[in-house]
Amino acid sequence: MSSSKKLFKEISQLLTEQHNPDTLRIDELSSLEVARLINNEDKKVALAVEACLSDIARAIDLVVQAFKQGGRLIYIGAGTSGRLGILDASECPPTFGVRPSLVQGIIAGGKKAVFRSVEGAEDDATAGVADLKKIHFSKQDVLCGISASKRTPFVLGALDYARSLGAKTIFLTSNPNVKQKATVVIRPLVGAEVVMGSTRMKAGTSHKMVLNMISTGAMILSGKTFGNLMVDLQQTNAKLVERTKRIFMLATGDDYESAERHLAAAKGKLKLAILMRLSGLAYPDAVKRLASADGFIKKALAP
């Protein structure tokens, strides 16, 4: 059998490449009927992710441990998968106040592939390895490979390289019977897409949900929230400046003017402002207390 026929057979057997019997007549429907049909399929996504929660929790723990040891979380994917990784990574600095290098996204074909398809980039198994070497990927880091089809050479080559270094790995896919070795495999099985093979739809939605859980969970377990309040956000625009004051008010019960005073005394650092207000500590002592509590406000407030 030729290599082309082998690939054809492999692809035709993928869960994400199946013909959805519920959407066979979608091209005959009204706009409302199309929207309702897509919505009905999307309802299946959360349940597919729910079935993976124990594996997602394991992935979160891997990332938390890496952060404690000075490591990073690196996402790698092609097409939609790569774009989702970049999206999740780009939101971590403004939301949690971390340096941009802590969570990074790599896409097959480079930056230009973020905006338009770079044909053939995903088929190069060595390119993913080269991209990891460019960022000096090491065994302290965690690599999360994203491939709806489970077979993307760009991703699989990178995962093999990461494993060869002794790094922990996560493999996120939407197909069963995964042969690729990884520390944690996450498989939200969303089934056939509304439009056959268009994995930017249900598969992509499930992957965004999983990536949100991994990064947000790791940040929460690293002390980046106080309750459900983001207390390390960066005040990079007028909206976020005012959000910072509102978070202070919710955390302390104080008014707007108190928020302004305490934030000024804390040199604009929300987490320290909250700790100073609730503990009565002066700025230098609050800095030391927070450091000894690994950044957790509740731990710093404990007697």
ChimeraX commands (.cxc) that place a marker at each C-alpha (Angstrom):
marker #1 position 0.00,0.00,0.00 radius 0.5
marker #1 position 1.34,3.43,-0.95 radius 0.5
marker #1 position 2.10,6.02,1.71 radius 0.5
marker #1 position -0.73,8.17,0.36 radius 0.5
marker #1 position -3.27,5.38,0.72 radius 0.5
marker #1 position -1.99,4.61,4.23 radius 0.5
marker #1 position -2.50,8.25,5.20 radius 0.5
marker #1 position -5.95,8.25,3.58 radius 0.5
marker #1 position -6.93,5.17,5.58 radius 0.5
marker #1 position -5.55,6.62,8.81 radius 0.5
marker #1 position -7.41,9.89,8.40 radius 0.5
marker #1 position -10.67,8.21,7.39 radius 0.5
marker #1 position -10.67,6.26,10.66 radius 0.5
marker #1 position -10.27,9.30,12.92 radius 0.5
marker #1 position -13.23,10.17,15.12 radius 0.5
marker #1 position -12.93,13.82,14.14 radius 0.5
marker #1 position -13.14,12.89,10.44 radius 0.5
marker #1 position -16.42,11.00,10.63 radius 0.5
marker #1 position -19.59,11.99,8.76 radius 0.5
marker #1 position -22.08,13.45,11.25 radius 0.5
marker #1 position -25.51,11.86,10.57 radius 0.5
marker #1 position -27.30,14.67,12.42 radius 0.5
marker #1 position -26.09,17.40,10.06 radius 0.5
marker #1 position -26.43,15.73,6.66 radius 0.5
marker #1 position -29.06,18.25,5.46 radius 0.5
marker #1 position -27.55,21.35,7.07 radius 0.5
marker #1 position -27.19,23.05,3.68 radius 0.5
marker #1 position -30.97,22.97,3.27 radius 0.5
marker #1 position -31.77,24.75,6.53 radius 0.5
marker #1 position -32.55,28.34,7.50 radius 0.5
marker #1 position -30.05,30.45,9.40 radius 0.5
marker #1 position -31.89,29.83,12.68 radius 0.5
marker #1 position -32.00,26.10,12.04 radius 0.5
marker #1 position -28.27,26.05,11.26 radius 0.5
marker #1 position -27.53,27.97,14.47 radius 0.5
marker #1 position -29.74,25.60,16.48 radius 0.5
marker #1 position -28.05,22.54,15.00 radius 0.5
marker #1 position -24.57,23.87,15.77 radius 0.5
marker #1 position -25.70,24.77,19.28 radius 0.5
marker #1 position -27.02,21.27,19.84 radius 0.5
marker #1 position -23.65,19.82,18.84 radius 0.5
marker #1 position -21.81,22.32,21.05 radius 0.5
marker #1 position -23.82,21.14,24.05 radius 0.5
marker #1 position -21.92,17.86,23.85 radius 0.5
marker #1 position -18.55,19.57,24.34 radius 0.5
marker #1 position -18.72,20.29,28.07 radius 0.5
marker #1 position -19.71,16.70,28.80 radius 0.5
marker #1 position -16.76,15.43,26.78 radius 0.5
marker #1 position -14.44,17.67,28.79 radius 0.5
marker #1 position -16.06,16.55,32.04 radius 0.5
marker #1 position -15.02,12.98,31.27 radius 0.5
marker #1 position -11.38,14.15,31.25 radius 0.5
marker #1 position -11.29,16.05,34.56 radius 0.5
marker #1 position -8.97,13.65,36.38 radius 0.5
marker #1 position -6.42,13.90,33.56 radius 0.5
marker #1 position -6.79,17.68,33.44 radius 0.5
marker #1 position -6.09,17.82,37.19 radius 0.5
marker #1 position -2.92,15.77,36.66 radius 0.5
marker #1 position -1.86,18.24,33.98 radius 0.5
marker #1 position -2.47,21.18,36.31 radius 0.5
marker #1 position -0.30,19.56,38.97 radius 0.5
marker #1 position 2.52,19.03,36.46 radius 0.5
marker #1 position 2.47,22.72,35.55 radius 0.5
marker #1 position 2.36,23.90,39.18 radius 0.5
marker #1 position 5.37,21.73,40.00 radius 0.5
marker #1 position 7.24,23.08,36.96 radius 0.5
marker #1 position 6.55,26.67,38.01 radius 0.5
marker #1 position 7.90,25.93,41.50 radius 0.5
marker #1 position 11.11,24.62,39.96 radius 0.5
marker #1 position 11.57,27.58,37.64 radius 0.5
marker #1 position 10.09,25.86,34.61 radius 0.5
marker #1 position 7.63,27.04,32.01 radius 0.5
marker #1 position 4.47,25.84,30.27 radius 0.5
marker #1 position 4.89,25.61,26.51 radius 0.5
marker #1 position 1.99,24.96,24.16 radius 0.5
marker #1 position 2.69,23.64,20.66 radius 0.5
marker #1 position 0.30,22.96,17.80 radius 0.5
marker #1 position -0.54,23.54,14.15 radius 0.5
marker #1 position -3.42,25.54,12.71 radius 0.5
marker #1 position -6.32,26.00,15.11 radius 0.5
marker #1 position -4.48,24.02,17.79 radius 0.5
marker #1 position -1.47,26.33,17.62 radius 0.5
marker #1 position -3.64,29.44,17.66 radius 0.5
marker #1 position -5.51,28.25,20.75 radius 0.5
marker #1 position -2.23,27.71,22.58 radius 0.5
marker #1 position -1.03,31.19,21.65 radius 0.5
marker #1 position -4.36,32.69,22.73 radius 0.5
marker #1 position -4.22,31.05,26.15 radius 0.5
marker #1 position -0.56,31.94,26.67 radius 0.5
marker #1 position -1.05,35.59,25.66 radius 0.5
marker #1 position -3.76,36.10,28.28 radius 0.5
marker #1 position -1.67,34.91,31.23 radius 0.5
marker #1 position 0.52,38.03,31.74 radius 0.5
marker #1 position -2.33,40.60,31.94 radius 0.5
marker #1 position -4.59,38.30,33.97 radius 0.5
marker #1 position -2.09,36.89,36.44 radius 0.5
marker #1 position 0.85,39.30,36.30 radius 0.5
marker #1 position 3.35,36.68,35.15 radius 0.5
marker #1 position 6.23,37.30,32.77 radius 0.5
marker #1 position 5.40,36.52,29.12 radius 0.5
marker #1 position 8.02,33.77,28.97 radius 0.5
marker #1 position 6.30,31.69,31.69 radius 0.5
marker #1 position 3.54,30.46,29.37 radius 0.5
marker #1 position 4.29,30.42,25.66 radius 0.5
marker #1 position 2.60,29.21,22.50 radius 0.5
marker #1 position 4.36,27.81,19.43 radius 0.5
marker #1 position 2.58,27.32,16.10 radius 0.5
marker #1 position 3.74,25.41,13.03 radius 0.5
marker #1 position 4.79,27.92,10.39 radius 0.5
marker #1 position 5.69,30.66,12.85 radius 0.5
marker #1 position 4.00,33.98,13.55 radius 0.5
marker #1 position 2.51,34.37,10.08 radius 0.5
marker #1 position 0.56,31.13,10.66 radius 0.5
marker #1 position -1.37,32.85,13.45 radius 0.5
marker #1 position -3.24,34.89,10.84 radius 0.5
marker #1 position -3.37,32.58,7.82 radius 0.5
marker #1 position -2.71,28.95,6.99 radius 0.5
marker #1 position 0.86,27.93,6.19 radius 0.5
marker #1 position 0.42,24.84,4.06 radius 0.5
marker #1 position 2.60,21.86,4.88 radius 0.5
marker #1 position 4.04,23.31,8.09 radius 0.5
marker #1 position 2.34,20.72,10.26 radius 0.5
marker #1 position 3.96,17.84,8.34 radius 0.5
marker #1 position 7.51,18.75,9.36 radius 0.5
marker #1 position 8.40,16.65,12.42 radius 0.5
marker #1 position 11.77,18.36,12.84 radius 0.5
marker #1 position 10.41,21.91,12.81 radius 0.5
marker #1 position 8.74,21.53,16.19 radius 0.5
marker #1 position 12.02,20.35,17.68 radius 0.5
marker #1 position 13.83,23.33,16.15 radius 0.5
marker #1 position 11.26,25.71,17.62 radius 0.5
marker #1 position 11.73,24.19,21.09 radius 0.5
marker #1 position 15.50,24.57,20.80 radius 0.5
marker #1 position 15.05,28.24,19.90 radius 0.5
marker #1 position 13.43,28.91,23.28 radius 0.5
marker #1 position 15.95,26.68,25.09 radius 0.5
marker #1 position 13.32,24.17,26.17 radius 0.5
marker #1 position 14.61,22.05,29.06 radius 0.5
marker #1 position 13.57,19.24,31.36 radius 0.5
marker #1 position 12.29,21.79,33.89 radius 0.5
marker #1 position 9.59,22.85,31.43 radius 0.5
marker #1 position 6.26,21.21,30.58 radius 0.5
marker #1 position 5.29,20.76,26.93 radius 0.5
marker #1 position 1.59,20.59,26.03 radius 0.5
marker #1 position 1.15,19.25,22.52 radius 0.5
marker #1 position -2.23,19.99,20.92 radius 0.5
marker #1 position -3.44,17.94,17.97 radius 0.5
marker #1 position -7.12,17.25,17.33 radius 0.5
marker #1 position -6.20,14.49,14.90 radius 0.5
marker #1 position -3.58,12.93,17.23 radius 0.5
marker #1 position -1.19,12.54,14.25 radius 0.5
marker #1 position 0.30,15.99,13.54 radius 0.5
marker #1 position 4.05,15.33,12.87 radius 0.5
marker #1 position 5.07,18.84,13.98 radius 0.5
marker #1 position 3.54,18.19,17.41 radius 0.5
marker #1 position 4.56,14.55,17.80 radius 0.5
marker #1 position 8.18,15.30,16.96 radius 0.5
marker #1 position 8.25,18.04,19.59 radius 0.5
marker #1 position 6.71,15.74,22.22 radius 0.5
marker #1 position 9.29,13.04,21.51 radius 0.5
marker #1 position 12.09,15.59,21.85 radius 0.5
marker #1 position 10.70,16.90,25.15 radius 0.5
marker #1 position 10.48,13.36,26.51 radius 0.5
marker #1 position 14.07,12.68,25.45 radius 0.5
marker #1 position 15.16,15.57,27.69 radius 0.5
marker #1 position 13.23,14.13,30.64 radius 0.5
marker #1 position 10.58,16.87,30.56 radius 0.5
marker #1 position 6.96,16.25,31.54 radius 0.5
marker #1 position 4.53,16.26,28.63 radius 0.5
marker #1 position 0.80,16.71,28.05 radius 0.5
marker #1 position -0.94,15.55,24.87 radius 0.5
marker #1 position -4.34,17.07,24.09 radius 0.5
marker #1 position -6.33,15.46,21.28 radius 0.5
marker #1 position -9.91,14.62,20.28 radius 0.5
marker #1 position -9.34,11.07,19.14 radius 0.5
marker #1 position -9.13,7.78,21.06 radius 0.5
marker #1 position -6.47,5.06,20.88 radius 0.5
marker #1 position -3.53,7.43,21.26 radius 0.5
marker #1 position -0.17,5.77,20.64 radius 0.5
marker #1 position 1.90,8.88,21.34 radius 0.5
marker #1 position 3.59,8.64,24.71 radius 0.5
marker #1 position 3.09,11.51,27.15 radius 0.5
marker #1 position 3.01,11.99,30.91 radius 0.5
marker #1 position -0.68,12.92,30.66 radius 0.5
marker #1 position -3.01,12.34,27.72 radius 0.5
marker #1 position -6.26,14.35,27.62 radius 0.5
marker #1 position -8.91,13.20,25.15 radius 0.5
marker #1 position -12.24,15.08,25.09 radius 0.5
marker #1 position -14.10,12.91,22.57 radius 0.5
marker #1 position -16.56,15.35,21.05 radius 0.5
marker #1 position -17.39,13.15,18.07 radius 0.5
marker #1 position -18.01,14.09,14.45 radius 0.5
marker #1 position -18.03,17.79,13.62 radius 0.5
marker #1 position -20.99,19.72,12.23 radius 0.5
marker #1 position -18.97,20.17,9.04 radius 0.5
marker #1 position -16.96,17.00,8.56 radius 0.5
marker #1 position -13.34,17.38,9.64 radius 0.5
marker #1 position -13.66,21.05,10.69 radius 0.5
marker #1 position -11.92,20.63,14.04 radius 0.5
marker #1 position -11.96,24.37,14.68 radius 0.5
marker #1 position -15.52,23.70,15.88 radius 0.5
marker #1 position -16.29,21.17,18.64 radius 0.5
marker #1 position -12.74,19.87,18.96 radius 0.5
marker #1 position -11.35,23.40,19.07 radius 0.5
marker #1 position -13.95,24.49,21.62 radius 0.5
marker #1 position -13.12,21.55,23.87 radius 0.5
marker #1 position -9.41,22.29,23.61 radius 0.5
marker #1 position -9.90,25.93,24.56 radius 0.5
marker #1 position -11.85,24.80,27.62 radius 0.5
marker #1 position -9.08,22.38,28.62 radius 0.5
marker #1 position -6.29,24.94,28.10 radius 0.5
marker #1 position -8.23,27.47,30.18 radius 0.5
marker #1 position -8.47,24.90,32.97 radius 0.5
marker #1 position -4.79,24.02,32.86 radius 0.5
marker #1 position -3.42,27.57,32.90 radius 0.5
marker #1 position -6.04,29.02,35.25 radius 0.5
marker #1 position -5.82,26.05,37.61 radius 0.5
marker #1 position -2.04,26.31,37.73 radius 0.5
marker #1 position -2.21,30.04,38.44 radius 0.5
marker #1 position -4.76,29.59,41.22 radius 0.5
marker #1 position -2.59,26.92,42.84 radius 0.5
marker #1 position 0.38,29.29,42.53 radius 0.5
marker #1 position -1.30,31.99,44.63 radius 0.5
marker #1 position -2.49,34.24,41.82 radius 0.5
marker #1 position -6.02,34.67,43.20 radius 0.5
marker #1 position -7.62,35.66,46.52 radius 0.5
marker #1 position -10.81,33.65,46.56 radius 0.5
marker #1 position -11.97,34.07,42.99 radius 0.5
marker #1 position -10.46,37.54,42.62 radius 0.5
marker #1 position -7.47,38.08,40.32 radius 0.5
marker #1 position -5.00,39.91,42.52 radius 0.5
marker #1 position -1.90,39.95,40.31 radius 0.5
marker #1 position -3.47,41.52,37.24 radius 0.5
marker #1 position -1.48,44.11,35.32 radius 0.5
marker #1 position -2.94,47.62,35.21 radius 0.5
marker #1 position -2.19,48.20,31.54 radius 0.5
marker #1 position -5.22,50.32,30.63 radius 0.5
marker #1 position -7.87,52.54,32.23 radius 0.5
marker #1 position -10.35,49.68,32.58 radius 0.5
marker #1 position -7.85,47.52,34.45 radius 0.5
marker #1 position -6.88,50.39,36.74 radius 0.5
marker #1 position -10.50,50.72,37.81 radius 0.5
marker #1 position -10.96,46.95,38.00 radius 0.5
marker #1 position -8.02,46.85,40.41 radius 0.5
marker #1 position -9.77,49.30,42.72 radius 0.5
marker #1 position -13.00,47.33,42.54 radius 0.5
marker #1 position -11.20,44.09,43.40 radius 0.5
marker #1 position -9.63,45.80,46.42 radius 0.5
marker #1 position -13.07,46.99,47.52 radius 0.5
marker #1 position -14.56,43.49,47.15 radius 0.5
marker #1 position -11.68,41.91,49.05 radius 0.5
marker #1 position -11.74,44.38,51.95 radius 0.5
marker #1 position -15.24,45.88,52.06 radius 0.5
marker #1 position -13.69,49.37,51.82 radius 0.5
marker #1 position -14.79,52.28,49.67 radius 0.5
marker #1 position -13.28,53.77,46.50 radius 0.5
marker #1 position -11.19,56.37,48.31 radius 0.5
marker #1 position -9.68,53.73,50.60 radius 0.5
marker #1 position -8.80,51.66,47.54 radius 0.5
marker #1 position -6.93,54.62,46.04 radius 0.5
marker #1 position -5.02,55.29,49.27 radius 0.5
marker #1 position -3.99,51.71,49.92 radius 0.5
marker #1 position -2.97,51.08,46.33 radius 0.5
marker #1 position -0.81,54.19,46.42 radius 0.5
marker #1 position 0.79,53.01,49.69 radius 0.5
marker #1 position 1.40,49.59,48.09 radius 0.5
marker #1 position 3.04,51.19,45.05 radius 0.5
marker #1 position 0.17,50.06,42.87 radius 0.5
marker #1 position 0.48,46.38,43.77 radius 0.5
marker #1 position -3.01,45.06,44.43 radius 0.5
marker #1 position -2.02,41.92,46.32 radius 0.5
marker #1 position 0.14,43.92,48.73 radius 0.5
marker #1 position -2.55,46.58,49.13 radius 0.5
marker #1 position -5.06,43.93,50.20 radius 0.5
marker #1 position -2.61,42.31,52.58 radius 0.5
marker #1 position -1.63,45.65,54.13 radius 0.5
marker #1 position -5.27,46.59,54.65 radius 0.5
marker #1 position -6.34,43.27,56.15 radius 0.5
marker #1 position -3.22,42.72,58.28 radius 0.5
marker #1 position -2.26,46.25,59.24 radius 0.5
marker #1 position 1.29,45.61,58.07 radius 0.5
marker #1 position 3.45,48.37,56.63 radius 0.5
marker #1 position 4.71,47.97,53.06 radius 0.5
marker #1 position 8.16,46.45,53.84 radius 0.5
marker #1 position 6.70,43.95,56.30 radius 0.5
marker #1 position 3.88,43.04,53.91 radius 0.5
marker #1 position 6.42,42.34,51.18 radius 0.5
marker #1 position 8.32,39.94,53.47 radius 0.5
marker #1 position 5.16,38.27,54.77 radius 0.5
marker #1 position 3.82,37.68,51.26 radius 0.5
marker #1 position 7.14,36.26,50.08 radius 0.5
marker #1 position 7.25,33.84,53.01 radius 0.5
marker #1 position 3.70,32.75,52.13 radius 0.5
marker #1 position 4.69,31.96,48.52 radius 0.5
marker #1 position 2.38,34.71,47.28 radius 0.5
marker #1 position -0.81,33.38,48.92 radius 0.5
marker #1 position -2.71,36.19,50.67 radius 0.5
marker #1 position -4.72,33.82,52.91 radius 0.5
marker #1 position -1.55,32.05,53.99 radius 0.5
marker #1 position 0.07,35.43,54.74 radius 0.5
marker #1 position -2.94,36.39,56.87 radius 0.5
marker #1 position -2.93,33.16,58.88 radius 0.5
marker #1 position -1.83,33.54,62.52 radius 0.5
marker link #1:1,2 radius 0.2
marker link #1:2,3 radius 0.2
marker link #1:3,4 radius 0.2
marker link #1:4,5 radius 0.2
marker link #1:5,6 radius 0.2
marker link #1:6,7 radius 0.2
marker link #1:7,8 radius 0.2
marker link #1:8,9 radius 0.2
marker link #1:9,10 radius 0.2
marker link #1:10,11 radius 0.2
marker link #1:11,12 radius 0.2
marker link #1:12,13 radius 0.2
marker link #1:13,14 radius 0.2
marker link #1:14,15 radius 0.2
marker link #1:15,16 radius 0.2
marker link #1:16,17 radius 0.2
marker link #1:17,18 radius 0.2
marker link #1:18,19 radius 0.2
marker link #1:19,20 radius 0.2
marker link #1:20,21 radius 0.2
marker link #1:21,22 radius 0.2
marker link #1:22,23 radius 0.2
marker link #1:23,24 radius 0.2
marker link #1:24,25 radius 0.2
marker link #1:25,26 radius 0.2
marker link #1:26,27 radius 0.2
marker link #1:27,28 radius 0.2
marker link #1:28,29 radius 0.2
marker link #1:29,30 radius 0.2
marker link #1:30,31 radius 0.2
marker link #1:31,32 radius 0.2
marker link #1:32,33 radius 0.2
marker link #1:33,34 radius 0.2
marker link #1:34,35 radius 0.2
marker link #1:35,36 radius 0.2
marker link #1:36,37 radius 0.2
marker link #1:37,38 radius 0.2
marker link #1:38,39 radius 0.2
marker link #1:39,40 radius 0.2
marker link #1:40,41 radius 0.2
marker link #1:41,42 radius 0.2
marker link #1:42,43 radius 0.2
marker link #1:43,44 radius 0.2
marker link #1:44,45 radius 0.2
marker link #1:45,46 radius 0.2
marker link #1:46,47 radius 0.2
marker link #1:47,48 radius 0.2
marker link #1:48,49 radius 0.2
marker link #1:49,50 radius 0.2
marker link #1:50,51 radius 0.2
marker link #1:51,52 radius 0.2
marker link #1:52,53 radius 0.2
marker link #1:53,54 radius 0.2
marker link #1:54,55 radius 0.2
marker link #1:55,56 radius 0.2
marker link #1:56,57 radius 0.2
marker link #1:57,58 radius 0.2
marker link #1:58,59 radius 0.2
marker link #1:59,60 radius 0.2
marker link #1:60,61 radius 0.2
marker link #1:61,62 radius 0.2
marker link #1:62,63 radius 0.2
marker link #1:63,64 radius 0.2
marker link #1:64,65 radius 0.2
marker link #1:65,66 radius 0.2
marker link #1:66,67 radius 0.2
marker link #1:67,68 radius 0.2
marker link #1:68,69 radius 0.2
marker link #1:69,70 radius 0.2
marker link #1:70,71 radius 0.2
marker link #1:71,72 radius 0.2
marker link #1:72,73 radius 0.2
marker link #1:73,74 radius 0.2
marker link #1:74,75 radius 0.2
marker link #1:75,76 radius 0.2
marker link #1:76,77 radius 0.2
marker link #1:77,78 radius 0.2
marker link #1:78,79 radius 0.2
marker link #1:79,80 radius 0.2
marker link #1:80,81 radius 0.2
marker link #1:81,82 radius 0.2
marker link #1:82,83 radius 0.2
marker link #1:83,84 radius 0.2
marker link #1:84,85 radius 0.2
marker link #1:85,86 radius 0.2
marker link #1:86,87 radius 0.2
marker link #1:87,88 radius 0.2
marker link #1:88,89 radius 0.2
marker link #1:89,90 radius 0.2
marker link #1:90,91 radius 0.2
marker link #1:91,92 radius 0.2
marker link #1:92,93 radius 0.2
marker link #1:93,94 radius 0.2
marker link #1:94,95 radius 0.2
marker link #1:95,96 radius 0.2
marker link #1:96,97 radius 0.2
marker link #1:97,98 radius 0.2
marker link #1:98,99 radius 0.2
marker link #1:99,100 radius 0.2
marker link #1:100,101 radius 0.2
marker link #1:101,102 radius 0.2
marker link #1:102,103 radius 0.2
marker link #1:103,104 radius 0.2
marker link #1:104,105 radius 0.2
marker link #1:105,106 radius 0.2
marker link #1:106,107 radius 0.2
marker link #1:107,108 radius 0.2
marker link #1:108,109 radius 0.2
marker link #1:109,110 radius 0.2
marker link #1:110,111 radius 0.2
marker link #1:111,112 radius 0.2
marker link #1:112,113 radius 0.2
marker link #1:113,114 radius 0.2
marker link #1:114,115 radius 0.2
marker link #1:115,116 radius 0.2
marker link #1:116,117 radius 0.2
marker link #1:117,118 radius 0.2
marker link #1:118,119 radius 0.2
marker link #1:119,120 radius 0.2
marker link #1:120,121 radius 0.2
marker link #1:121,122 radius 0.2
marker link #1:122,123 radius 0.2
marker link #1:123,124 radius 0.2
marker link #1:124,125 radius 0.2
marker link #1:125,126 radius 0.2
marker link #1:126,127 radius 0.2
marker link #1:127,128 radius 0.2
marker link #1:128,129 radius 0.2
marker link #1:129,130 radius 0.2
marker link #1:130,131 radius 0.2
marker link #1:131,132 radius 0.2
marker link #1:132,133 radius 0.2
marker link #1:133,134 radius 0.2
marker link #1:134,135 radius 0.2
marker link #1:135,136 radius 0.2
marker link #1:136,137 radius 0.2
marker link #1:137,138 radius 0.2
marker link #1:138,139 radius 0.2
marker link #1:139,140 radius 0.2
marker link #1:140,141 radius 0.2
marker link #1:141,142 radius 0.2
marker link #1:142,143 radius 0.2
marker link #1:143,144 radius 0.2
marker link #1:144,145 radius 0.2
marker link #1:145,146 radius 0.2
marker link #1:146,147 radius 0.2
marker link #1:147,148 radius 0.2
marker link #1:148,149 radius 0.2
marker link #1:149,150 radius 0.2
marker link #1:150,151 radius 0.2
marker link #1:151,152 radius 0.2
marker link #1:152,153 radius 0.2
marker link #1:153,154 radius 0.2
marker link #1:154,155 radius 0.2
marker link #1:155,156 radius 0.2
marker link #1:156,157 radius 0.2
marker link #1:157,158 radius 0.2
marker link #1:158,159 radius 0.2
marker link #1:159,160 radius 0.2
marker link #1:160,161 radius 0.2
marker link #1:161,162 radius 0.2
marker link #1:162,163 radius 0.2
marker link #1:163,164 radius 0.2
marker link #1:164,165 radius 0.2
marker link #1:165,166 radius 0.2
marker link #1:166,167 radius 0.2
marker link #1:167,168 radius 0.2
marker link #1:168,169 radius 0.2
marker link #1:169,170 radius 0.2
marker link #1:170,171 radius 0.2
marker link #1:171,172 radius 0.2
marker link #1:172,173 radius 0.2
marker link #1:173,174 radius 0.2
marker link #1:174,175 radius 0.2
marker link #1:175,176 radius 0.2
marker link #1:176,177 radius 0.2
marker link #1:177,178 radius 0.2
marker link #1:178,179 radius 0.2
marker link #1:179,180 radius 0.2
marker link #1:180,181 radius 0.2
marker link #1:181,182 radius 0.2
marker link #1:182,183 radius 0.2
marker link #1:183,184 radius 0.2
marker link #1:184,185 radius 0.2
marker link #1:185,186 radius 0.2
marker link #1:186,187 radius 0.2
marker link #1:187,188 radius 0.2
marker link #1:188,189 radius 0.2
marker link #1:189,190 radius 0.2
marker link #1:190,191 radius 0.2
marker link #1:191,192 radius 0.2
marker link #1:192,193 radius 0.2
marker link #1:193,194 radius 0.2
marker link #1:194,195 radius 0.2
marker link #1:195,196 radius 0.2
marker link #1:196,197 radius 0.2
marker link #1:197,198 radius 0.2
marker link #1:198,199 radius 0.2
marker link #1:199,200 radius 0.2
marker link #1:200,201 radius 0.2
marker link #1:201,202 radius 0.2
marker link #1:202,203 radius 0.2
marker link #1:203,204 radius 0.2
marker link #1:204,205 radius 0.2
marker link #1:205,206 radius 0.2
marker link #1:206,207 radius 0.2
marker link #1:207,208 radius 0.2
marker link #1:208,209 radius 0.2
marker link #1:209,210 radius 0.2
marker link #1:210,211 radius 0.2
marker link #1:211,212 radius 0.2
marker link #1:212,213 radius 0.2
marker link #1:213,214 radius 0.2
marker link #1:214,215 radius 0.2
marker link #1:215,216 radius 0.2
marker link #1:216,217 radius 0.2
marker link #1:217,218 radius 0.2
marker link #1:218,219 radius 0.2
marker link #1:219,220 radius 0.2
marker link #1:220,221 radius 0.2
marker link #1:221,222 radius 0.2
marker link #1:222,223 radius 0.2
marker link #1:223,224 radius 0.2
marker link #1:224,225 radius 0.2
marker link #1:225,226 radius 0.2
marker link #1:226,227 radius 0.2
marker link #1:227,228 radius 0.2
marker link #1:228,229 radius 0.2
marker link #1:229,230 radius 0.2
marker link #1:230,231 radius 0.2
marker link #1:231,232 radius 0.2
marker link #1:232,233 radius 0.2
marker link #1:233,234 radius 0.2
marker link #1:234,235 radius 0.2
marker link #1:235,236 radius 0.2
marker link #1:236,237 radius 0.2
marker link #1:237,238 radius 0.2
marker link #1:238,239 radius 0.2
marker link #1:239,240 radius 0.2
marker link #1:240,241 radius 0.2
marker link #1:241,242 radius 0.2
marker link #1:242,243 radius 0.2
marker link #1:243,244 radius 0.2
marker link #1:244,245 radius 0.2
marker link #1:245,246 radius 0.2
marker link #1:246,247 radius 0.2
marker link #1:247,248 radius 0.2
marker link #1:248,249 radius 0.2
marker link #1:249,250 radius 0.2
marker link #1:250,251 radius 0.2
marker link #1:251,252 radius 0.2
marker link #1:252,253 radius 0.2
marker link #1:253,254 radius 0.2
marker link #1:254,255 radius 0.2
marker link #1:255,256 radius 0.2
marker link #1:256,257 radius 0.2
marker link #1:257,258 radius 0.2
marker link #1:258,259 radius 0.2
marker link #1:259,260 radius 0.2
marker link #1:260,261 radius 0.2
marker link #1:261,262 radius 0.2
marker link #1:262,263 radius 0.2
marker link #1:263,264 radius 0.2
marker link #1:264,265 radius 0.2
marker link #1:265,266 radius 0.2
marker link #1:266,267 radius 0.2
marker link #1:267,268 radius 0.2
marker link #1:268,269 radius 0.2
marker link #1:269,270 radius 0.2
marker link #1:270,271 radius 0.2
marker link #1:271,272 radius 0.2
marker link #1:272,273 radius 0.2
marker link #1:273,274 radius 0.2
marker link #1:274,275 radius 0.2
marker link #1:275,276 radius 0.2
marker link #1:276,277 radius 0.2
marker link #1:277,278 radius 0.2
marker link #1:278,279 radius 0.2
marker link #1:279,280 radius 0.2
marker link #1:280,281 radius 0.2
marker link #1:281,282 radius 0.2
marker link #1:282,283 radius 0.2
marker link #1:283,284 radius 0.2
marker link #1:284,285 radius 0.2
marker link #1:285,286 radius 0.2
marker link #1:286,287 radius 0.2
marker link #1:287,288 radius 0.2
marker link #1:288,289 radius 0.2
marker link #1:289,290 radius 0.2
marker link #1:290,291 radius 0.2
marker link #1:291,292 radius 0.2
marker link #1:292,293 radius 0.2
marker link #1:293,294 radius 0.2
marker link #1:294,295 radius 0.2
marker link #1:295,296 radius 0.2
marker link #1:296,297 radius 0.2
marker link #1:297,298 radius 0.2
marker link #1:298,299 radius 0.2
marker link #1:299,300 radius 0.2
marker link #1:300,301 radius 0.2
marker link #1:301,302 radius 0.2
marker link #1:302,303 radius 0.2
view
